[in-house]
C-alpha cells in the first residue's frame, strides 16, 4: 500500500474495493499473507492486518456508520502555531549574531543573506501529525484489534525513513516489533516539510517513501509469489489535447500557471514514479518467478492531481475515483490478470464491477448538495 496523503489513501481504498469485487473466489483483500504500508498506505495496511474490512472502512468514509473509526480532519494533523512564534522570537533575538556572522564571512549584509541564515530557525515541519497517532491508537484499542505488531492477526510491516542517516527502518515484520503500530504509522506518514519529523527513541523519522517507494524486497524476503502494489502517485501528463488543467480564468493551461504548489506536486510525483519504476525493474530481474501487479491511475487522469495530496473534503470522490480507475485497469488487462490470479488459485470476473459505485452510496446531508456529488441511476457493470 503506497503513499499519497489523504487522497492517495482514498484511492487505495477504492482500488481495494474494486479488487474485492473483481476476485470472485480465492483470497481477497483481508486474506493476504503480509501487508506492507508506506506513508498513508500504512493506515490501511494496519487496519487490514487487524481484520478491519474494506467495506467497513468504506462505510465510515461514506458516513453510513461510524464503525468506531470515522476519520475527521482533526484526526490527521494540526497547525503548531507556537512553532511559528518560536521562529519569529529566535530570529529577532539572533538578528545581531546573524549580521555579525555575515560580516565575518565577508558577505554583504543584505536581506537575502540574512534570510539565508535565518532559515535554520524555521520549524522542521509546518504541521504535526501527533493527532493521527492518537487516532490510530484509539481505533486499534477496540475489541479484537491490537496496536502491537506481535499480536496482530496478519503479518504487518510499516516503513519509515530515519532523517540523520537516510536509512530505511522497518517496523513490524522483518524489523522492530516492540514499537506501537500507531507510532510507526505516525513516522511513516510524516511527509517532509508538511509534517514535522517524528521522534522515536532519540531518532527522527519521516515519510517511508522518502528512501524508496516500492519496498518490494520486504514481501520477497517472506517468499511471496504474488505481490499487489497499489500506487496512487503518478505524474500528470498535461497534454492540453487530452487533459485540461484549468487556470483561475477557466482555460486549460500549463502547471506553471497554477503556482508553486502545482510544481511541487508534479516534481514529487515524478521523483516517486521514477523510483518505483526502477525498483520494479530491479525486482522483476531478481525475482522472475514472482508475479508483481501494479494498480495505479493513468497519467492522463487528472482527478487526484487536482485534488492535491491532503484534500479531505473530496475524500468520497477520491474513493470513487480509485474504484473506477481500478475497474478500467481490470477491464483493459482482463486476460493477463485472469491468467495471473489463476496461477494462485483465484478466480476473477467483471460481472460485479459497476461504475460510480461510491457516488451511488454517498450520504448527502439534508439541505446540502455538494457540487458534483450526484447519485447515479445506472448500476450496469462497467464496460
N, C-alpha and C positions, 0 to 999 in steps of 0.2 A: 504494500500500500504506500504510494508515493506522497509527496507533499503538495503544496499549492494553496495553503491558507484555508479560509472558510469555504470559498467557492470550490477549491480543489477537493476538500473533504466531501462536499455535497455531490460533486461529480462522481467521486469514487463510490459513494453510497448508491447513487443511481445506477452506476455500472454493475455493482454487485447485485442489485435487484434485477436488472436485466439478465445477468448471468444465471441467477436462480430460476428465472422464467425459461431461459434457454435450455438449461440442463433438466431433462425430464426424469432421468434415473442415474444413480451414482452419487458421488459426492457433490454437495452444494456448498455455499459459502461458509456454513458453520461446521463443515466436516473435514476441512483440510488438516494436514498433519502439523503444520507450522505456520505461524503468522509473523510477518516481518513488517514493522511500522516505521515509517520515516516521516518526521515532521507531523503535519496534520493527519497523515495516514496512520500514525501511531495510536491515535484515539480509537479509530475504527478497528484496528488490529487488536487492541486491548479488549474492546467490547466483544468482538467475535470470539476471542480466546476465552472469554468469561462466559460464553454461552448466550450472550445477548444477540438476538436475531436481527437480520437486516430489516425484516418487516416491522419489528418493534422500534428500531431506530427511525425508520421512515415515518411511522405513525407519530412519533414525537415531533419530528420536523414539520409534518403537515398539520400539527395541532389537534389531531384526532383524540389523543390521550397522552397523559404525561409519561407514564411508564417509569417514573422516578428519575428520568434523566433528560428532561426538557432543557435545552440549552438556550441561554439568553446571552445577549452581547456582553453583559456584565460578568458572565461566567468565563469569558475568554481573555479580556485584557482591561487594563485601566491606565489612565494617564498619571504619571508621577509628577504632579505639579511641583512638589518640593525639590525635585532634581533640577528643574529649570531655575528656580530661585537660588539653589545652591550654586549653579553655574554662574549666574549673574553676580552673586556675592563673591565667589572666588575670583572672578575676572576683575572686579573692581578693586578687591584687596591686593591683587597681584599685578595691577597695571604698572606700578612703578618698577617692580622687578622685571617685568616683561620688557619695558622700554630700555632698562639698563642692559638686559641680555642682548637686545637687538643692536644697541650701540657697541657693546663689547665684541660682537661677532662681525662688526664692520659693515653692517647694513644700514640703510636709511630708515628712519622712524616714520613709516607710512602706515596708513590704515590697513592695507592688505598684509603688511609684515606683522603688525600687531595681531590681526585676526588669525594669521597662520600659527602664531604661538598660543593664542588663547583657545584654539580648537581642542587642545589636550584636556581642557577643563569641561568639555561637553559631556553630557551623560552618555553612558555606554549604550543606551537604547532609549527611545522616546516613550515606550510603554513597558509595563510589567505584565507577565502572564502568570503571576502568582495565583490569581483567581482561578485560572484553568486547573492548576494543580489541586486546589481545594475542591473544585467541582468534580474532577475525576476521582479523587479520594472518597468523596461522599457518595458518588454513584457506585463505585466498586465496593462500598461497605454494605450494600444491600444483601438480602438473603440469597445465598447461592453464588455470590460473587466474591472476589478477593482482590486485594491490592498488593498481593505478594506473588512474585514470579514463581516461587517454589510451590505454590498451591493452586495455580491457575489450571483450568481444565485442559487447555491445549498449549503446547509449547509456544512461547511468545518471545520475540526479540525486538528490542527498540534501540534505535541508533541515534547517537548524538556526536558532536564534534568538540573536542577539547581545544579551547582557544589558543592557549600559550604554546602547545606542542603541535597543533594541527593534526592530531591523531584521532582516528575513529575509536569510539568506545561503544561496545555492545552491552546493553543491559538486558538481562534475562538469558534466554537460551544461547549458549556459546559465549557468555560473558558474566558480568556481575549480576547475581540474583538476589543479593541482600539489600538492594536499593528498592524502595517502593515503586510500583508501576507508575503511580501518579507523578512522582518526581522525575522518573525517566522520560515521561511524556512532556513534562514542562521543559526539560532540557532539549529534547528533540524538536520541539515546536518553537524554540526561541529564534525566530527569524532575525538575522543580523541587522542592526540599526533600528529596525522597527521595535524589537523586544530587547531588553537588557539581558546579558548573559546570565545563566542560572548557576548558582554556586552549589556544588556537591562535594563535600569533603575537601575543601580548600582548592578545588579546581573549578574553573569556569567553563560552561558548555553553551554551544549554540546549535542551531538547526542541524539535524542529521544529514541533510542534503548538501551541506557546505563542503564536505570532504569528497563525497561521491554521491551518485543519485540512486543507482540500482541496488547495490549491496547484494547482488545475486549470489555471491560466494557463501552467504550465510545459509540459505536453503541447500546449496550444493554440498556444503560440508556435512549436512544431515542425510545426504544420499537422495535428494529429491529427483524424481524422474519427470515431474511436471511442475512448472513454475508459471503462475499467472501474475504478471506485473501490471498494476493499474496506475497509469501515469497521466495526470491532468495537465502537466506543464509542457506545452509546446508553443513555439513562437508563432505569431500570426503572420500569414503570408498576405501582405496588404497590397495585392494586385487590384487596382481600382476597377478592372473589368470583371472581377469575380467577387471581391469583398468591398464593403463600404464601411469605413471607419469615420463616423460623422464628426465634423467640427461643430463649434458652438453655433455657426451660421447654418448648419444643416447640410453642408456639402460634404461629399466624400473627399477626404484629404490624407495627407501624409501623417504618420505617427508623430513627426516633429511638431506638427501644428497642435497637438494635444498636450504639449508641455513635458516637463521633466519626469513626471510620474509614468507617462506612457513609454518614454525612452528607457527608464529604469526597469519597467516591467518587461519590455521586449528584450533588453540585453540579458536580464536574469533568465528569461525563458530560453534564449539562445544558448547561454552557457550551460544551463541544466540539460537541455536536449542533446547537446554535443557530448557531454559527459556520459549520458545514458546510452547514446548510440555507440560510443567507443567501448563502454563497459559491456554492452550486449554483444558486440563483435568479438571481443576477447573471450567472453563467457561461452559463446557458441563454438569458438575454435577449441577451447579447453574441455568442453563438455558436449561433444556431438551427439551423445545418446540421451540428452535431457531436452524435453520439449519446453520451449520458452514462448509464452503467448504475451503480447504487449497490447493492452487495451488503452487507447488514448484518443483524444479528439483529432480531427483533421486540421491541418494548418490553415485551411480556408474557412474554418468556422470561427467566428469572432466573439461568440457569447461570453466565454469565460474571460477573455481578454478585456472586453468592455466592462464587465462587472468588477474586475480587479480582485486581487487575492483575498482581501479582508472585507468583502461586501457581505454583510449579514442580512440586509433587507431582501436580497434576491435569492435567498437560500432555496426556496421552493423551485424557482426557475432553474437554478443550477442543478438541483436534484433531478428535475425533469429532463434537463439537457443531457445529463450524464446517462440517463436511461435511453433517450432517443439516439444519442451518439453511439452507444454500445450496440443498440439494435441494428443500426446501419452497418456497423463493423461485422456483426454476426451474419447479416444477410449477404454482404459483399464477399465474405470469406467462408461461406457455409460449408462447402465441400472439404476445404482444408481443415476446418475446425471439427467437422463431424468425424473425419479420419483420426485427427489428433486425440480428441476426447475418447473415441472408441478404443484406442490403444491403452487407455487407463480405466476401462470398464465403465464408461459414462456414455449415455445416450442423449443426444440433443435434438431439438425441434424448434421450428419457427412459429408453431401454432399458437403459443400462449403469449407471444410478444404483441404489444399494442402501442400505438403512437400516443404520446402525451398522457401517459398513464397517471402521472402525479398531478397534472393540472386538473384532471377529472376529479381527483380525490381531495384536492386542496380545500381547506376550510377557510371561507371568506367571512370575516366578521360582519354581523348585521349592520347595514347602513354604510358599509365601506367596501368599495370595489377597487382593488388595485389595478392600475393601468396594465393591460396585457395579461392579467391573470383571469382567464376565462375558461370555464368548463367546456370541454369539447363534447359534442354529441356523439360522434362516431367512436365505436370501440372495435372497429375492424382491425385485424392484425396488420402490422406494418408490412409494406411491400419492399 
